Amino acid sequence: MNKPMRVLEINLDAVAANLATMRARTSGAKVMGVVKADAYGHGMIEVARRLEAESVDFLGVADIAEALALRAAGVGTPILAWLHAPGETFETAIEADVDLGVATTEQLESIASAAAELGKTARVHLKVDTGLSRNGAHLRDWPELVAVAHELALLGRIKVVALFSHLSSTSAEDDLAQIQRFNGAVELAKAAGLHFEMRHLVASDGALNYAQAHFEMVRIGVALYGLSPFTDHSSGDYGLVPAMTAKSFVVQVKRAEAGEGVSYGYLHRTAESTNLALVPVGYAEGLPRSASGKAQVQVAGQPHTIQSRIAMDQFVIDVGQQNVQIGDEVVLFGDPSKGQISVDALAQATDTINYEIVTRMGGRFVREFFGSATPGGAHELPGPGVAF
C-alpha cells in the first residue's frame, strides 16, 4: 500500500488519559464522553470503543443517526442523542436503547407514542433552556413539559433519566445565573412530583470552573481530545494531551529566483533565491483558506509561515535555504509538549477556536489510530453522505 499523502494520527491512549484527568476533577460525578461530529473529527467509532473500554458512563451524540452508527458498531454504553429532525420517528432509537433528549411537548408525545407501539418504555432526558437560547424548553414552557412528562411516566410510556441544560460560557456572571435557573427548574420538577435519576449541566469548560454544578454527571467533549475549552489557557495547563496530529509530506521541491510570484493572487513573492516546498493539503481537507499568510507549519522540524495562498488541494511553503527533500514530513499541528505547533495557534491565526479546526479536518486525510486494539490501523475518512 502506498504511503498516504495526508494523515491524521489519532492517539487513543491520549483520549483515555484525558478521560482520567477530567474524571479526577468531577467530584465523583459520572462522565458522559461526547463523541458527536465524528468525535470532533477524531473518529467516532474508534474513540467510543476506547471510551467504553475505559468504562465511561455515557456517550453523547447530537442526533439519532450517530447513535445508531455506534450501536451498529457494537457499542453498548448508554447513549444520549439530543437534536431531532422535524417529524422524527423514534422507534428505531427506542429499539436500540438510545436515550433521547427532549425539548418540547411535541417531541415527548411522539416518543411516547413510538414507545407504546413497541410496547417499551422510552428513556428521556428533559432539556431546559437556562439562557443559551438554543435547544431546550424555554423557562415559561418548562412547567408544561414537566407536567406532560410526569403523566407519561405514570403511564409507563417514558422514564425520565435526567434533567439537563447547557451553559453559554459568556462570563462567570452569566454562567452562575444559568446555574441558578437550572436549580430552579429542577426544584419545579421535584415539586410537580417528577422522578428522575440525574442532572447534567456542565461541559468541559463548566466542569473545570464550577464544581458546584457537577451534579450527578458532567459532559466532557473537547477536553477528551486534549484541547483546552478556553482561549486563555492551554491544554497543558490542565494536564491534557492533544490526541490529533495532522501531518503531510513534501511532494515537490523547486528553486525559485527573487521576485517570483507564488500561488494564486501572488500573496507572496520571493524576496531572494529560495526553495519552495509543495504540500498536498488544502481547504478540501479542512485547512482554512484564511490561514494564508498567517499560520505556521513545520517542515522537516522547522517552522515556516504559509506565506502564499492556500488552494483546494495544496499549499506552497517558502523554506528559504533549508535543504528540504521530497518525502520530508510536514506537521500542521500536534502536541506542543513534543515541540509541535498547537492547533490553538492555527485557530488563532484564522480567528476561530480549536474545536472548529479539529472537527473540520477531513477530505482526503487518512486517520491512523494508535493505542487501540489494532495499533496503526488506518482508514480513509467518510465522504459526503457516507455513514460512519
C-alpha positions in Angstrom: 0.0 0.0 0.0 1.3 3.4 -0.9 2.0 5.8 1.9 -0.9 8.3 2.3 -0.1 11.9 1.5 -2.2 13.3 4.3 -2.5 11.7 7.8 -4.4 12.4 11.0 -2.7 10.5 13.7 -5.1 9.8 16.5 -3.7 8.8 19.9 -6.4 6.8 21.7 -4.2 6.5 24.7 -4.3 10.3 25.0 -8.1 10.1 24.9 -8.1 7.6 27.7 -5.6 9.7 29.7 -7.7 12.8 29.2 -10.8 11.0 30.4 -8.9 10.0 33.6 -7.7 13.6 34.1 -11.2 15.0 33.8 -12.7 12.3 36.0 -10.3 13.3 38.7 -11.8 16.8 38.5 -15.5 15.9 38.6 -16.2 15.5 42.3 -17.2 11.8 41.8 -19.9 12.6 39.2 -20.4 10.3 36.2 -18.9 11.3 32.9 -20.6 11.5 29.5 -18.0 11.3 26.8 -19.2 13.5 23.9 -18.4 11.9 20.5 -20.7 13.9 18.2 -19.5 15.1 14.9 -17.3 12.0 14.4 -15.7 12.6 17.8 -14.8 16.2 16.9 -13.0 14.8 13.8 -11.1 12.1 15.7 -13.2 9.1 14.6 -16.4 8.4 16.5 -16.4 4.5 16.4 -12.8 4.1 17.5 -13.0 6.8 20.1 -16.2 5.4 21.5 -14.8 1.9 21.7 -11.8 3.1 23.6 -14.0 5.1 26.0 -16.2 2.1 26.5 -13.1 0.1 27.4 -12.3 2.8 29.9 -15.8 2.3 31.4 -17.1 5.8 30.5 -20.6 6.1 32.0 -22.4 7.6 28.9 -21.7 8.7 25.4 -23.2 11.8 23.9 -24.1 12.5 20.3 -26.1 15.2 18.6 -28.5 13.1 16.6 -30.1 9.6 16.3 -28.1 8.6 13.2 -24.9 9.0 15.1 -26.3 6.9 18.0 -27.4 4.1 15.7 -24.0 4.1 14.0 -22.5 3.4 17.4 -24.9 0.6 18.1 -24.3 -0.9 14.7 -20.6 -0.9 15.6 -21.3 -2.9 18.8 -21.0 -0.1 21.3 -23.2 -1.0 24.3 -22.6 2.0 26.6 -25.7 4.2 27.3 -26.0 6.9 24.6 -27.9 10.2 24.6 -29.0 11.9 21.4 -30.5 15.3 21.8 -31.1 17.0 18.5 -34.0 15.8 16.4 -35.3 16.5 12.9 -38.9 17.8 12.3 -41.2 14.8 12.2 -38.6 12.5 13.6 -39.8 8.9 14.2 -38.2 7.5 17.3 -39.0 3.7 17.0 -35.5 2.7 15.8 -33.8 4.7 18.5 -36.0 3.2 21.2 -35.4 -0.3 19.9 -31.7 0.4 20.1 -31.9 1.6 23.7 -30.9 5.1 22.8 -31.7 7.8 25.4 -33.5 10.8 23.8 -33.1 14.5 24.7 -36.5 16.2 24.8 -37.0 19.9 24.3 -40.7 20.2 23.5 -44.0 18.5 24.4 -44.5 17.6 20.8 -41.2 15.6 20.8 -42.2 14.0 24.1 -45.6 12.9 22.8 -44.1 11.5 19.6 -41.5 9.5 21.7 -44.3 8.2 24.0 -46.4 7.1 21.0 -43.5 5.3 19.5 -42.8 3.6 22.8 -46.4 2.5 23.1 -46.3 1.0 19.6 -43.2 -1.0 20.6 -44.5 -2.0 24.0 -41.4 -0.4 25.5 -40.6 2.4 27.9 -38.5 5.2 26.3 -35.7 6.7 28.3 -35.7 10.5 28.1 -33.6 13.5 29.3 -35.7 16.7 29.6 -33.8 19.8 28.5 -34.5 23.2 29.8 -33.1 26.4 28.2 -31.5 28.3 31.0 -30.1 31.1 28.9 -28.3 29.8 25.9 -31.4 30.3 23.8 -30.7 27.2 21.8 -32.1 23.7 22.2 -34.3 23.2 25.2 -37.6 24.2 26.6 -37.9 27.9 27.5 -38.5 28.5 31.2 -42.1 29.6 30.5 -42.7 26.3 28.8 -40.9 24.1 31.3 -43.9 23.6 33.7 -46.0 22.1 30.8 -43.1 19.9 29.6 -42.6 18.6 33.2 -46.4 18.0 33.6 -46.7 16.0 30.4 -43.6 14.0 31.3 -45.0 13.2 34.7 -48.3 12.0 33.2 -46.5 9.8 30.6 -44.1 8.4 33.2 -47.1 7.3 35.3 -48.5 5.5 32.2 -45.1 3.7 31.8 -44.6 5.3 28.3 -41.4 7.1 29.3 -38.8 7.0 32.0 -37.2 10.4 32.9 -33.5 9.6 33.2 -32.2 13.1 33.7 -32.9 16.9 33.6 -30.2 18.9 31.7 -29.2 22.2 30.2 -26.1 23.9 28.7 -24.1 26.9 29.8 -23.4 29.8 27.4 -19.8 30.3 28.6 -20.3 34.0 28.2 -19.0 35.1 31.6 -18.9 33.9 35.1 -21.8 36.1 36.0 -23.9 34.7 33.1 -22.9 31.1 33.9 -23.7 31.5 37.6 -27.1 32.9 36.7 -27.8 29.9 34.5 -26.8 27.5 37.2 -29.3 29.3 39.5 -32.0 29.0 36.8 -31.2 25.3 36.3 -31.6 24.7 40.1 -34.9 26.5 40.0 -36.1 24.3 37.1 -35.0 21.2 39.0 -37.0 22.3 42.1 -40.1 22.9 40.0 -39.8 19.4 38.5 -39.5 17.9 42.0 -42.4 19.9 43.3 -44.5 18.6 40.4 -43.8 15.0 41.5 -41.5 14.2 38.6 -39.0 11.4 39.4 -35.5 11.4 37.7 -32.1 9.9 38.2 -29.6 12.6 37.3 -28.9 16.2 36.5 -26.2 17.3 34.0 -25.4 20.8 33.1 -21.7 21.4 32.5 -19.5 20.5 29.6 -15.6 20.7 29.6 -15.4 24.4 30.4 -18.0 24.2 33.2 -16.5 21.1 34.6 -13.2 22.9 35.1 -14.8 26.1 36.5 -17.9 25.2 38.5 -17.6 22.3 40.9 -20.9 23.2 42.4 -22.6 22.3 39.1 -21.1 18.9 38.6 -24.3 17.3 39.9 -24.6 13.6 39.1 -23.0 13.8 35.6 -20.8 16.1 33.6 -20.4 16.1 29.8 -16.8 16.1 28.6 -16.2 16.9 24.9 -13.3 18.9 23.7 -11.2 18.1 26.8 -11.4 14.4 25.9 -9.4 15.2 22.8 -6.7 17.0 24.8 -7.8 20.6 24.0 -8.5 23.5 26.3 -12.0 24.9 26.2 -10.5 28.3 26.9 -8.5 30.6 24.6 -6.6 32.0 27.6 -5.4 28.6 28.8 -3.5 25.8 27.1 -4.2 22.1 27.2 -1.1 21.7 29.2 -2.4 24.0 31.9 -5.0 21.2 32.7 -2.7 18.2 32.1 -4.5 17.4 28.8 -2.8 15.7 25.9 -3.8 16.6 22.3 -5.0 13.4 20.6 -4.7 14.6 17.0 -1.6 15.3 14.9 -2.2 16.5 11.4 0.6 15.5 9.0 1.5 15.6 5.4 4.7 15.3 3.3 6.6 17.4 0.8 5.7 16.1 -2.7 7.8 18.6 -4.8 10.7 20.9 -4.3 11.8 23.6 -6.7 14.2 26.5 -6.7 12.7 29.9 -7.3 14.5 33.2 -8.1 13.9 36.5 -6.4 10.7 38.2 -7.3 8.7 35.1 -8.4 5.0 35.0 -7.5 3.8 32.0 -5.6 0.3 30.5 -5.7 -3.0 32.3 -6.5 -3.0 36.1 -6.4 0.7 36.3 -5.6 0.0 36.9 -2.0 3.7 36.0 -1.6 6.6 37.0 -3.9 10.0 35.6 -3.2 12.4 38.1 -1.7 15.5 36.2 -2.9 16.6 33.0 -4.5 14.9 30.3 -2.3 13.5 26.8 -2.1 9.7 26.2 -2.4 8.1 23.1 -1.0 4.7 21.8 -2.2 2.4 20.2 0.4 -0.7 18.3 -0.7 -3.2 19.7 1.8 -5.8 22.4 1.1 -9.1 23.7 2.1 -10.7 20.5 0.8 -9.0 18.8 3.8 -10.3 21.5 6.2 -7.2 23.7 6.3 -8.8 27.2 6.3 -8.0 29.3 3.3 -8.0 32.2 5.8 -4.8 30.7 7.2 -3.0 32.0 4.1 -0.2 34.4 5.1 -0.6 33.8 8.8 -0.5 30.2 10.0 2.7 28.3 10.6 3.5 24.6 9.9 6.7 22.6 10.5 8.7 21.3 7.5 11.3 18.7 8.5 11.1 20.1 12.0 11.5 23.8 11.1 8.6 26.3 11.5 7.6 28.3 8.4 4.7 30.6 7.7 2.3 29.7 4.9 3.0 32.9 3.1 1.2 32.0 -0.1 -2.5 31.4 -0.8 -3.8 28.0 0.3 -5.6 26.3 -2.6 -8.1 23.5 -2.7 -5.6 20.6 -2.8 -2.2 22.1 -1.8 -0.1 25.0 -0.5 3.4 26.1 -1.1 5.9 26.9 1.7 8.9 29.2 1.1 11.5 27.4 3.2 14.4 29.8 2.3 17.7 28.0 2.2 16.5 24.9 4.2 17.6 21.8 2.4 14.1 20.2 2.0 13.6 16.9 0.2 10.6 15.1 -1.3 9.1 13.0 1.4 10.1 15.3 4.3 7.4 15.4 7.0 5.1 18.4 7.4 3.3 18.8 10.7 0.3 21.2 10.5 -0.4 20.8 14.3 0.1 18.4 17.1 1.2 18.1 20.7 3.1 21.2 21.9 4.9 19.0 24.5 6.6 17.3 21.6 7.7 20.6 20.1 4.9 20.6 17.6 2.8 23.6 16.7 -0.5 23.6 18.6 -4.0 23.5 17.0 -4.6 26.6 19.1 -2.0 28.5 17.1 -3.8 27.6 13.8 -7.1 28.6 15.3 -5.8 31.9 16.5 -4.3 32.6 13.0 -7.7 32.0 11.4 -9.8 33.8 14.1 -11.6 30.7 15.2 -11.4 28.1 18.0 -9.6 24.7 18.3 -13.0 22.9 18.3 -13.6 24.0 14.7 -10.1 23.2 13.4 -10.1 19.6 14.6 -13.7 18.9 13.7 -13.3 20.2 10.1 -10.2 18.1 9.4 -11.3 15.7 6.7 -11.4 15.5 3.0 -8.6 13.1 1.8 -6.9 12.8 5.1 -6.5 9.2 6.3 -6.8 8.5 10.0 -4.2 6.3 11.7 -5.1 5.1 15.2 -2.6 4.4 17.9 -3.3 2.9 21.4 -6.2 0.8 20.1 -6.6 -2.9 19.8 -5.2 -2.6 16.2 -2.2 -0.2 16.6 -1.5 1.8 13.4 -4.9 0.8 12.0 -5.9 3.3 9.3 -8.9 4.2 7.2 -9.9 6.9 4.9 -12.4 9.4 6.2 -16.0 9.0 5.1 -17.0 11.2 2.2 -20.2 13.3 2.0 -23.3 11.2 2.7 -21.3 8.2 3.9 -22.3 6.8 7.2 -19.6 6.3 9.8 
